[in-house]
Amino acid sequence: MIISSAEFIKSSTSYSQCPIPDKAEYAFIGRSNVGKSSLINMFTGRKQLAKTSSTPGKTQLINHFLINNNWYLVDLPGYGFAKISKTAIAKWEKMVRDYLVKRNNLMVVFLLIDSRISMQEADNKFMRWMGESEIPFVLVFTKTDKLTRNELAKNLGAYKTALYQYWEELPQMFITSAEKKLGQDELRNYIEETNLLFKESDS
């Protein structure tokens, strides 16, 4: 898939404010500082589509981007940032979980994982909740350019071992690097194929 256009549509504080759900939708989410904005910019080929920041927790709203006038990319707030209040965490959880459960055009959640570190409890709990809620998701490992090939293989192997403690079948996984544009084609092709499923279900 070639991305010929990527346009910011709106920011929402709840799923009910989101655009009319008449197009396939893909949500990107992950722990704070996982490199989500950089990955979205790399994926779309637009340097400033999603705002990057050195301060974790920059994204606070549900941000919709219209891609190729055909489907939505959604940038969701990061989680797991220890310096925000319990009230803010509760507000985030309600906003994001309501969106994930009730947004009926949501095809897949792209859960971003920092490839340099072991499984974090916040990621583990979120994955298990999505499984229990029957929300389709894939794993996108970020910042893989920071590791050697052997280090990456070791880390991914350990991650899969940890996943098998909770899952009989592992979700699909993508290896990415925003700096090296690694995984760009794989992610685009995956969405292009999944878009066909939305058209089938809509017809």
C-alpha positions as CSV (number, residue, x, y, z in Angstrom):
1,M,0.0,0.0,0.0
2,I,1.2,3.5,-0.9
3,I,0.1,6.3,1.5
4,S,-0.8,9.2,-0.8
5,S,-2.6,11.3,1.9
6,A,-2.7,11.6,5.6
7,E,-4.8,14.2,7.2
8,F,-5.5,15.1,10.9
9,I,-9.3,15.0,11.4
10,K,-10.0,15.7,15.1
11,S,-9.1,15.1,18.7
12,S,-11.8,13.6,21.0
13,T,-12.2,13.2,24.7
14,S,-14.6,10.2,24.4
15,Y,-15.5,7.6,21.8
16,S,-18.9,9.3,21.3
17,Q,-17.1,12.3,19.9
18,C,-15.1,10.3,17.3
19,P,-15.8,10.6,13.6
20,I,-18.7,8.6,12.1
21,P,-17.6,4.9,12.1
22,D,-18.0,4.4,8.4
23,K,-14.4,3.4,7.7
24,A,-12.0,0.8,8.9
25,E,-10.0,2.0,11.9
26,Y,-6.6,1.1,13.4
27,A,-5.5,2.2,16.9
28,F,-1.8,2.7,18.0
29,I,-1.2,2.5,21.7
30,G,1.7,1.7,24.1
31,R,3.5,2.7,27.2
32,S,4.7,6.3,27.5
33,N,8.0,6.9,25.6
34,V,7.7,3.7,23.5
35,G,8.2,5.8,20.3
36,K,4.6,5.8,19.2
37,S,4.6,9.3,17.5
38,S,7.9,8.5,15.7
39,L,6.5,5.2,14.5
40,I,3.3,6.8,13.2
41,N,5.3,9.4,11.3
42,M,7.5,6.8,9.8
43,F,4.6,4.5,8.9
44,T,2.7,7.3,7.1
45,G,5.8,8.9,5.6
46,R,4.9,12.3,7.2
47,K,7.5,13.8,9.5
48,Q,5.2,15.9,11.6
49,L,1.8,14.0,11.4
50,A,1.9,12.9,15.0
51,K,3.6,15.3,17.4
52,T,6.7,13.9,19.1
53,S,7.9,15.1,22.4
54,S,10.8,14.5,24.8
55,T,8.1,14.6,27.6
56,P,6.3,11.2,28.0
57,G,2.5,11.4,28.1
58,K,2.2,14.2,25.4
59,T,-0.9,12.6,23.8
60,Q,-3.9,13.1,26.0
61,L,-6.8,12.7,23.5
62,I,-8.1,10.2,20.9
63,N,-6.6,11.6,17.7
64,H,-8.0,10.6,14.4
65,F,-6.1,10.7,11.1
66,L,-7.7,10.0,7.7
67,I,-5.4,7.9,5.5
68,N,-5.9,7.8,1.7
69,N,-9.4,9.1,2.3
70,N,-10.2,5.5,3.0
71,W,-9.4,4.5,6.6
72,Y,-8.6,6.0,10.0
73,L,-5.3,5.8,12.0
74,V,-6.0,6.5,15.7
75,D,-3.3,7.8,18.0
76,L,-4.3,6.9,21.6
77,P,-2.7,8.2,24.8
78,G,0.2,6.3,26.2
79,Y,0.0,4.5,29.6
80,G,2.2,3.5,32.4
81,F,3.7,6.9,33.1
82,A,4.3,7.0,36.9
83,K,4.3,10.8,37.3
84,I,0.6,11.3,36.6
85,S,-2.1,11.3,39.2
86,K,-4.4,8.4,40.0
87,T,-7.3,10.6,38.9
88,A,-5.6,11.2,35.5
89,I,-4.9,7.4,35.2
90,A,-8.6,6.6,35.9
91,K,-9.7,9.2,33.4
92,W,-7.3,7.7,30.8
93,E,-8.5,4.2,31.4
94,K,-12.2,5.1,31.0
95,M,-11.6,7.1,27.9
96,V,-9.4,4.5,26.2
97,R,-11.2,1.4,27.3
98,D,-14.6,2.8,26.3
99,Y,-13.2,3.6,22.9
100,L,-11.7,0.1,22.5
101,V,-14.8,-1.7,23.5
102,K,-17.5,0.4,21.9
103,R,-15.9,1.6,18.6
104,N,-17.4,-1.0,16.3
105,N,-15.3,-0.1,13.2
106,L,-12.0,-0.7,15.1
107,M,-10.3,-3.5,13.2
108,V,-7.1,-4.0,15.1
109,V,-5.1,-2.4,18.0
110,F,-1.4,-2.0,17.3
111,L,0.3,-2.4,20.7
112,L,3.7,-0.9,20.7
113,I,6.5,-2.6,22.8
114,D,10.0,-1.3,23.4
115,S,12.2,-4.1,22.0
116,R,15.0,-3.2,24.4
117,I,13.3,-4.2,27.7
118,S,11.6,-7.3,29.1
119,M,7.8,-7.6,29.4
120,Q,6.4,-4.9,31.6
121,E,3.4,-5.5,33.9
122,A,1.5,-2.6,32.4
123,D,1.8,-4.2,28.9
124,N,0.9,-7.7,30.3
125,K,-2.2,-6.5,32.1
126,F,-3.3,-4.5,29.0
127,M,-2.9,-7.4,26.7
128,R,-4.8,-9.7,29.0
129,W,-7.6,-7.2,29.3
130,M,-7.8,-6.9,25.5
131,G,-7.9,-10.7,25.2
132,E,-10.7,-11.0,27.8
133,S,-12.6,-8.2,26.0
134,E,-12.1,-9.9,22.6
135,I,-10.3,-6.9,21.1
136,P,-8.0,-8.0,18.2
137,F,-4.4,-6.8,18.6
138,V,-0.9,-7.3,17.2
139,L,2.4,-6.5,18.8
140,V,4.8,-3.9,17.2
141,F,8.3,-4.0,18.6
142,T,9.9,-0.5,18.4
143,K,13.5,0.8,18.5
144,T,15.0,-2.4,17.2
145,D,17.8,-0.4,15.6
146,K,19.2,0.2,19.1
147,L,20.0,-3.6,19.4
148,T,22.3,-5.9,17.7
149,R,20.8,-8.8,15.8
150,N,21.7,-11.2,18.5
151,E,20.3,-9.0,21.3
152,L,17.1,-8.5,19.4
153,A,16.7,-12.3,18.9
154,K,17.4,-12.9,22.5
155,N,14.9,-10.3,23.7
156,L,12.1,-11.5,21.3
157,G,12.7,-15.0,22.4
158,A,12.3,-14.1,26.1
159,Y,9.2,-12.0,25.3
160,K,7.6,-14.9,23.5
161,T,8.4,-17.2,26.4
162,A,6.7,-14.8,28.8
163,L,3.7,-14.6,26.5
164,Y,3.2,-18.3,26.5
165,Q,2.5,-18.2,30.2
166,Y,-0.8,-16.5,29.4
167,W,-1.5,-17.3,25.7
168,E,-2.0,-20.6,23.9
169,E,-1.5,-18.7,20.6
170,L,0.6,-15.7,20.2
171,P,-0.5,-12.5,18.4
172,Q,1.1,-11.5,15.2
173,M,4.3,-9.5,15.7
174,F,6.1,-6.8,13.7
175,I,9.7,-5.7,14.0
176,T,10.1,-1.9,13.4
177,S,12.5,1.0,13.6
178,A,11.3,4.5,13.0
179,E,14.9,5.7,12.3
180,K,15.6,2.9,9.7
181,K,12.0,2.7,8.4
182,L,12.0,-1.0,9.3
183,G,8.6,-2.6,9.2
184,Q,7.0,0.2,7.2
185,D,6.0,-2.0,4.3
186,E,4.9,-4.9,6.5
187,L,2.6,-2.7,8.6
188,R,1.1,-1.1,5.5
189,N,0.5,-4.4,3.8
190,Y,-1.2,-5.8,6.9
191,I,-3.6,-2.9,7.0
192,E,-4.3,-3.1,3.3
193,E,-5.2,-6.7,3.7
194,T,-7.3,-6.1,6.8
195,N,-9.2,-3.3,5.1
196,L,-10.7,-5.9,2.8
197,L,-12.3,-7.6,5.7
198,F,-14.0,-4.4,6.7
199,K,-15.4,-4.0,3.2
200,E,-16.7,-7.6,3.2
201,S,-18.4,-7.2,6.6
202,D,-19.9,-3.9,5.5
203,S,-21.4,-5.3,2.3
